[in-house]
């Protein structure tokens, strides 16, 4: 059985980091489910880059799937841009009921090898960017209801040798999201996190040598898990979920269609932040 997309027609999602990778796949999958998409990120021109893709390319691909889409250039390190982007998205669509914090910076290094400016980059994009994005939409969400989803792991560790700054910033994304869930308890706003059990095939995974292709799955599994969470009632809130668990509850038993190769992907992504993680 393959995952059947829920009907998200009439909804609008603001997604960060849609230029490529997981963010782009989430945007396109949302569009395939009938959800309008606000495509955001820094890249608006890839002509002088070895990386293909822009926020406008993603918006156009969403529209090809029959929904409305709007691209907004956004630097998550700039709080004024975040406020302006939220305001523009609401002005364009009248109602934005899904906010997905996907964009992240990554660098894996020992404390001795990671300078202050790189520490600041990780934290400003990841945890601070998530904090400010959620905060920018809170008044609107409180009025209209909706979902906040953050691409970040369960908080299970108190140290992360070799990746302290990155782990701190990613776990901070979860901490902020679940704190908001508690603050909004009893409202029609849900806030949850989702995280892949396996490494996802992205440029970052390849650049940092995070396993091999046999250990990777495609971004589609993260996108499907996000859609499955959006199909739940808003009383499901305050959870940090693994993609496999979410999809298993949606009736998926065979994850092989998501695998990059015929290999058996190990749970390396879960183990980044929970070294003792084992599949149930």
Backbone torsions as a table, in degrees:
resi	resn	phi	psi	omega
1	UNK	NA	128.2	176.3
2	UNK	-95.9	158.9	-177.8
3	UNK	-68.0	130.5	177.3
4	UNK	-98.8	118.9	-177.9
5	UNK	-61.7	139.0	174.6
6	UNK	-72.9	165.1	176.0
7	UNK	-87.9	107.6	-179.9
8	UNK	-107.2	23.6	-179.1
9	UNK	-58.5	140.6	177.9
10	UNK	86.2	-5.2	179.3
11	UNK	-100.4	159.7	179.9
12	UNK	-133.0	130.3	-177.8
13	UNK	-115.3	134.2	171.6
14	UNK	-99.3	116.5	-174.0
15	UNK	-121.2	129.0	177.6
16	UNK	-92.2	144.5	175.9
17	UNK	70.9	53.3	-175.0
18	UNK	-98.1	6.4	-175.0
19	UNK	-63.6	-40.1	-177.2
20	UNK	-158.6	-179.8	172.7
21	UNK	63.9	-141.3	-176.0
22	UNK	-62.0	-43.0	-178.3
23	UNK	-60.9	-42.2	178.6
24	UNK	-65.3	-43.1	-179.8
25	UNK	-64.0	-38.5	176.7
26	UNK	-61.0	-46.8	-179.1
27	UNK	-59.1	-46.2	-177.9
28	UNK	-68.5	-37.0	179.0
29	UNK	-68.5	-40.2	174.6
30	UNK	-58.1	-43.6	179.3
31	UNK	-62.5	-41.2	178.3
32	UNK	-63.4	-25.6	177.8
33	UNK	-87.7	1.2	176.7
34	UNK	95.2	7.1	-177.1
35	UNK	-89.9	132.0	171.9
36	UNK	-66.6	151.6	-172.2
37	UNK	-132.6	130.9	167.4
38	UNK	-98.5	111.5	-175.6
39	UNK	-92.6	119.3	-176.5
40	UNK	-129.4	151.8	178.4
41	UNK	165.4	-178.2	-175.3
42	UNK	-87.6	-26.4	-169.2
43	UNK	-89.3	117.6	175.0
44	UNK	-117.3	-7.3	179.8
45	UNK	-148.7	115.8	-179.0
46	UNK	-106.5	15.0	-174.8
47	UNK	-67.2	-27.3	-179.6
48	UNK	-108.1	22.8	-176.3
49	UNK	-125.3	151.8	174.7
50	UNK	-85.0	1.1	177.5
51	UNK	-105.7	123.1	-179.6
52	UNK	-85.7	146.0	173.2
53	UNK	117.5	140.2	175.7
54	UNK	-137.8	167.4	177.2
55	UNK	-65.2	-28.5	178.9
56	UNK	-73.1	-35.9	175.4
57	UNK	-60.7	-44.0	-179.8
58	UNK	-65.5	-42.7	178.7
59	UNK	-60.7	-42.6	179.6
60	UNK	-64.2	-40.3	179.3
61	UNK	-65.9	-34.1	176.0
62	UNK	-65.3	-43.9	-179.6
63	UNK	-64.2	-32.9	176.6
64	UNK	-63.3	-20.0	178.9
65	UNK	-92.2	7.5	170.1
66	UNK	94.6	11.7	179.0
67	UNK	-115.8	174.2	174.1
68	UNK	-90.7	143.9	179.7
69	UNK	-144.5	153.8	-177.8
70	UNK	-144.8	132.1	-178.5
71	UNK	-101.6	136.4	178.0
72	UNK	-133.8	121.3	175.8
73	UNK	-68.4	132.3	-172.5
74	UNK	-148.3	124.8	171.7
75	UNK	-105.1	111.7	-175.5
76	UNK	-67.7	-8.0	176.1
77	UNK	-85.3	-4.2	-176.8
78	UNK	-112.2	106.3	-176.8
79	UNK	-63.7	-32.0	178.3
80	UNK	-65.5	-38.9	178.1
81	UNK	-66.5	-36.9	179.1
82	UNK	-64.8	-46.5	178.6
83	UNK	-61.1	-43.2	-179.1
84	UNK	-66.5	-38.4	-179.7
85	UNK	-66.2	-42.0	178.1
86	UNK	-62.5	-44.1	179.8
87	UNK	-62.5	-42.9	-179.6
88	UNK	-65.3	-42.7	-179.6
89	UNK	-60.9	-42.6	180.0
90	UNK	-68.8	-37.3	178.3
91	UNK	-65.5	-37.7	-177.8
92	UNK	-72.5	-43.2	-172.2
93	UNK	-107.7	-4.3	-178.1
94	UNK	72.1	-43.1	-179.6
95	UNK	-139.3	129.2	173.9
96	UNK	-119.0	112.8	-174.6
97	UNK	-112.6	6.4	175.8
98	UNK	-135.7	127.2	175.7
99	UNK	-123.6	118.5	-177.4
100	UNK	-116.5	114.6	177.5
101	UNK	-89.4	94.9	-178.4
102	UNK	-108.1	-36.6	-173.4
103	UNK	-59.2	136.9	178.1
104	UNK	-151.3	149.9	167.7
105	UNK	-100.4	149.7	179.9
106	UNK	-137.6	137.8	167.7
107	UNK	-156.9	123.5	-178.8
108	UNK	-101.7	118.0	-176.7
109	UNK	-162.8	154.3	171.3
110	UNK	-66.9	157.7	178.4
111	UNK	-56.0	-40.8	-177.4
112	UNK	-65.0	-22.7	-174.7
113	UNK	-102.6	-5.1	-176.4
114	UNK	-109.5	111.3	-178.5
115	UNK	-71.9	167.7	-174.9
116	UNK	-60.1	-38.9	-176.4
117	UNK	-67.1	-29.8	176.9
118	UNK	-76.2	-36.7	173.8
119	UNK	-58.9	-44.9	-180.0
120	UNK	-62.8	-41.9	179.3
121	UNK	-58.6	-48.7	-178.7
122	UNK	-59.3	-44.3	-176.3
123	UNK	-77.0	-33.9	179.9
124	UNK	-71.5	-39.1	178.8
125	UNK	-75.4	-47.0	-169.7
126	UNK	-79.9	-74.1	-173.9
127	UNK	-76.4	-44.1	-179.5
128	UNK	-67.6	-40.3	178.1
129	UNK	-62.5	-40.7	176.5
130	UNK	-64.2	-45.9	179.4
131	UNK	-56.7	-49.0	-175.8
132	UNK	-72.0	-33.8	178.7
133	UNK	-67.2	-47.4	177.1
134	UNK	-60.0	-45.9	-177.1
135	UNK	-60.5	-38.1	-178.8
136	UNK	-64.5	-31.0	-177.6
137	UNK	-96.3	-8.4	-172.5
138	UNK	-56.4	-48.2	-179.8
139	UNK	-58.4	-40.8	-179.6
140	UNK	-67.4	-44.3	-179.3
141	UNK	-65.5	-39.6	178.8
142	UNK	-61.3	-33.5	-178.6
143	UNK	-78.7	-38.8	-171.7
144	UNK	-108.0	-16.2	-174.9
145	UNK	82.6	165.3	177.8
146	UNK	151.0	-165.4	-175.6
147	UNK	-126.6	140.2	166.8
148	UNK	-112.4	127.8	175.4
149	UNK	-124.7	136.4	-179.8
150	UNK	-127.4	131.3	180.0
151	UNK	-83.0	85.4	-176.3
152	UNK	-157.5	158.9	-168.8
153	UNK	-89.9	164.3	170.5
154	UNK	-59.5	148.9	179.1
155	UNK	-89.5	107.0	-174.3
156	UNK	-132.4	0.6	-171.2
157	UNK	-135.1	158.6	176.8
158	UNK	-120.4	9.7	175.9
159	UNK	-161.0	153.1	-178.3
160	UNK	-149.0	74.3	179.8
161	UNK	-58.1	133.5	179.9
162	UNK	88.2	-7.5	-179.3
163	UNK	-157.2	33.3	-172.5
164	UNK	-57.7	-47.2	-175.7
165	UNK	-67.0	-43.5	179.5
166	UNK	-64.2	-46.2	-179.6
167	UNK	-61.7	-43.5	179.1
168	UNK	-57.5	-42.4	-177.3
169	UNK	-72.3	-37.8	-179.7
170	UNK	-73.2	-42.8	177.6
171	UNK	-65.6	-30.5	175.8
172	UNK	-64.3	-35.9	175.9
173	UNK	-59.7	-42.5	178.3
174	UNK	-66.4	-45.7	-178.2
175	UNK	-57.6	-44.2	179.0
176	UNK	-64.2	-47.0	-176.3
177	UNK	-62.7	-45.0	-178.9
178	UNK	-71.8	-29.1	175.1
179	UNK	-65.8	-41.9	177.0
180	UNK	-62.3	-39.6	178.0
181	UNK	-57.1	-43.2	179.4
182	UNK	-68.6	-39.0	179.3
183	UNK	-65.4	-28.6	-177.4
184	UNK	-102.2	13.1	179.7
185	UNK	-56.5	133.2	-179.3
186	UNK	92.3	-5.2	175.7
187	UNK	-98.6	-179.3	178.8
188	UNK	-96.4	35.2	178.4
189	UNK	-123.5	125.0	176.0
190	UNK	-105.1	144.6	176.3
191	UNK	-135.1	119.2	-177.3
192	UNK	-139.7	163.9	176.5
193	UNK	-119.1	152.5	175.7
194	UNK	-136.3	146.5	-175.6
195	UNK	-149.9	138.7	-179.4
196	UNK	-75.5	141.1	174.6
197	UNK	-70.6	-39.2	-179.5
198	UNK	-103.2	163.8	172.1
199	UNK	-65.5	139.3	177.2
200	UNK	-97.3	140.6	-178.9
201	UNK	-71.5	99.0	176.8
202	UNK	-135.0	171.3	177.0
203	UNK	-59.4	-40.0	-179.1
204	UNK	-64.1	-41.6	179.7
205	UNK	-60.5	-41.3	179.8
206	UNK	-71.5	-41.2	-178.0
207	UNK	-63.4	-41.9	-177.4
208	UNK	-90.2	3.8	176.9
209	UNK	60.5	45.3	-176.0
210	UNK	-85.8	84.7	-177.0
211	UNK	78.6	-163.6	178.9
212	UNK	-121.6	175.7	179.2
213	UNK	-58.4	-28.1	178.1
214	UNK	-67.3	-18.0	-179.7
215	UNK	-97.3	0.7	-171.4
216	UNK	-107.3	151.8	168.0
217	UNK	-121.3	165.3	-179.4
218	UNK	-80.2	159.9	177.9
219	UNK	-59.7	-14.1	-178.2
220	UNK	-59.8	-31.2	-177.6
221	UNK	-69.0	-36.5	177.2
222	UNK	-68.7	-39.5	179.4
223	UNK	-65.4	-42.3	179.1
224	UNK	-65.8	-39.5	178.3
225	UNK	-63.4	-40.5	177.9
226	UNK	-61.5	-44.6	179.2
227	UNK	-64.0	-38.4	178.4
228	UNK	-63.0	-38.3	177.8
229	UNK	-68.3	-36.1	179.0
230	UNK	-69.9	-17.7	178.7
231	UNK	-84.1	-5.0	-179.5
232	UNK	-89.0	155.6	175.7
233	UNK	-65.3	156.7	-176.9
234	UNK	-72.0	-6.1	174.5
235	UNK	-75.6	-11.4	169.8
236	UNK	-86.1	99.0	-173.0
237	UNK	-150.0	151.0	177.5
238	UNK	84.3	30.6	-177.2
239	UNK	-120.9	144.0	170.2
240	UNK	-110.1	111.3	-167.9
241	UNK	-113.8	146.8	169.3
242	UNK	-88.6	144.7	-176.7
243	UNK	-57.6	-41.3	-178.9
244	UNK	-61.1	-41.1	-179.1
245	UNK	-65.6	-42.8	-180.0
246	UNK	-61.5	-46.8	-177.2
247	UNK	-73.3	-31.9	176.0
248	UNK	-62.9	-39.9	177.5
249	UNK	-68.4	-21.8	176.4
250	UNK	-87.3	4.3	174.8
251	UNK	102.1	5.6	-178.6
252	UNK	-89.5	124.2	178.4
253	UNK	-111.9	-24.6	-176.6
254	UNK	-110.8	112.2	-178.7
255	UNK	-97.3	2.7	-175.8
256	UNK	-60.3	-31.2	177.8
257	UNK	-61.3	-19.3	179.3
258	UNK	-87.2	-13.1	-174.2
259	UNK	-71.6	143.2	178.2
260	UNK	-71.4	-37.4	177.7
261	UNK	-127.0	-174.1	175.9
262	UNK	-81.5	5.9	-179.8
263	UNK	-69.2	177.3	-179.8
264	UNK	-108.8	96.7	-173.2
265	UNK	-60.9	129.4	176.5
266	UNK	-82.4	156.5	-176.6
267	UNK	-81.1	55.0	-172.8
268	UNK	-70.9	-30.2	179.8
269	UNK	-71.5	-44.0	175.5
270	UNK	-60.2	-38.8	-176.8
271	UNK	-75.4	-12.8	172.9
272	UNK	-58.0	-36.3	-174.5
273	UNK	-118.0	-4.0	175.5
274	UNK	-144.7	83.5	-173.7
275	UNK	-56.6	-23.0	-178.0
276	UNK	-93.8	6.4	-176.7
277	UNK	-61.4	133.0	170.9
278	UNK	-134.1	143.8	178.0
279	UNK	-62.2	139.5	178.8
280	UNK	-66.6	NA	NA
